[in-house]
């Protein structure tokens, strides 16, 4: 298996984390231990689980970590909806672009998981 840092899905999910940290810097102070923390943790979980799973000896273990990454990505997507609806994002933020990136990362994760799982 290739090194996790060489995986485009890991690279893109890492960039998403950096974006989430940037986006949440301006969130209300009272959300520091609420939505801000949860949003960041969900986003960080995606590339972290790709990395951790890549070191598992058994393909089914790696696939399980990729599935956890998929779940964390879905949670991250929810926080984008929530923060948009709470009007926490700067008006300049292009939320549709964030949703498109999440969708693309989701497709890539799913494809990688299916590849790792092998024929069923």
Phi, psi and omega per residue, in radians:
X1 nan 2.514 -3.139
X2 -1.333 2.795 3.135
X3 -1.084 2.446 -3.049
X4 -1.032 -0.584 -3.113
X5 -1.196 -0.287 3.097
X6 -1.493 -0.221 -3.131
X7 -1.329 2.202 3.140
X8 -1.062 -0.630 -3.141
X9 -1.129 -0.642 3.080
X10 -1.187 -0.782 -3.132
X11 -1.031 -0.762 -3.122
X12 -1.244 -0.653 3.110
X13 -1.219 -0.569 3.053
X14 -1.126 -0.749 3.083
X15 -1.071 -0.656 3.095
X16 -1.074 -0.736 3.101
X17 -1.033 -0.819 3.138
X18 -1.054 -0.674 3.094
X19 -1.125 -0.769 3.141
X20 -1.069 -0.749 3.104
X21 -1.071 -0.728 3.100
X22 -1.122 -0.756 -3.124
X23 -1.135 -0.629 -3.033
X24 -1.495 -0.118 3.114
X25 -1.031 -0.575 -3.067
X26 -1.688 0.127 3.129
X27 -1.166 2.743 3.127
X28 -0.977 2.472 -3.123
X29 -0.970 -0.645 -3.099
X30 -1.181 -0.193 3.118
X31 -1.657 0.007 -3.080
X32 -0.907 -0.771 -3.126
X33 -1.736 0.163 3.120
X34 -1.967 -1.969 -3.063
X35 -1.022 -0.727 -3.103
X36 -1.021 -0.879 -3.129
X37 -1.101 -0.809 -3.105
X38 -1.132 -0.727 3.132
X39 -1.064 -0.839 3.141
X40 -1.102 -0.778 -3.115
X41 -1.098 -0.719 3.126
X42 -1.102 -0.786 -3.132
X43 -1.124 -0.779 -3.130
X44 -1.087 -0.578 -3.108
X45 -1.083 -0.477 -3.086
X46 -1.142 -1.106 -3.136
X47 -1.181 -0.501 3.123
X48 -1.119 -0.703 3.126
X49 -1.281 -0.554 3.033
X50 -1.088 -0.814 -3.127
X51 -1.099 -0.875 -3.100
X52 -1.094 -0.794 -3.127
X53 -1.094 -0.562 -3.098
X54 -1.121 -0.311 -3.135
X55 -1.694 0.024 3.108
X56 -1.316 2.509 -3.080
X57 -1.297 -0.634 -3.076
X58 -1.707 2.349 3.124
X59 -0.961 -0.665 -3.114
X60 -1.150 -0.520 3.073
X61 -1.215 -0.765 3.098
X62 -1.050 -0.787 3.139
X63 -1.046 -0.661 3.126
X64 -1.113 -0.731 3.106
X65 -1.169 -0.618 3.074
X66 -1.140 -0.631 3.083
X67 -1.167 -0.660 3.060
X68 -1.099 -0.712 3.088
X69 -1.062 -0.709 3.099
X70 -1.069 -0.737 3.130
X71 -1.127 -0.747 3.119
X72 -1.134 -0.611 3.097
X73 -1.148 -0.692 3.082
X74 -1.093 -0.700 3.087
X75 -1.107 -0.738 3.095
X76 -1.031 -0.745 3.122
X77 -1.062 -0.720 3.104
X78 -1.040 -0.748 -3.137
X79 -1.111 -0.531 3.049
X80 -1.127 -0.792 3.083
X81 -1.017 -0.878 -3.084
X82 -1.053 -0.847 -3.086
X83 -1.194 -0.559 3.036
X84 -1.121 -0.817 -3.096
X85 -1.207 -0.513 3.065
X86 -1.424 -0.068 -3.132
X87 1.037 0.737 3.099
X88 -1.495 -0.370 -3.122
X89 -1.369 2.520 3.006
X90 -1.015 2.470 -3.121
X91 -1.001 -0.387 -3.137
X92 -1.299 -0.296 -3.067
X93 -1.171 2.265 3.122
X94 -1.645 1.543 -3.056
X95 -1.067 -0.640 3.132
X96 -1.052 -0.615 3.110
X97 -1.175 -0.637 3.097
X98 -1.136 -0.795 3.111
X99 -1.061 -0.712 3.122
X100 -1.115 -0.720 3.134
X101 -1.150 -0.732 3.092
X102 -1.068 -0.747 3.127
X103 -1.082 -0.736 -3.138
X104 -1.173 -0.752 3.094
X105 -1.082 -0.686 3.115
X106 -1.051 -0.786 3.116
X107 -1.088 -0.735 -3.128
X108 -1.155 -0.737 3.111
X109 -1.087 -0.774 3.139
X110 -1.072 -0.763 3.133
X111 -1.122 -0.742 3.120
X112 -1.125 -0.756 3.122
X113 -1.044 -0.795 3.136
X114 -1.089 -0.681 3.115
X115 -1.128 -0.778 -3.135
X116 -1.139 -0.687 3.134
X117 -1.140 -0.505 -3.137
X118 1.310 -2.996 -3.131
X119 -1.096 2.404 -3.123
X120 -1.700 nan nan
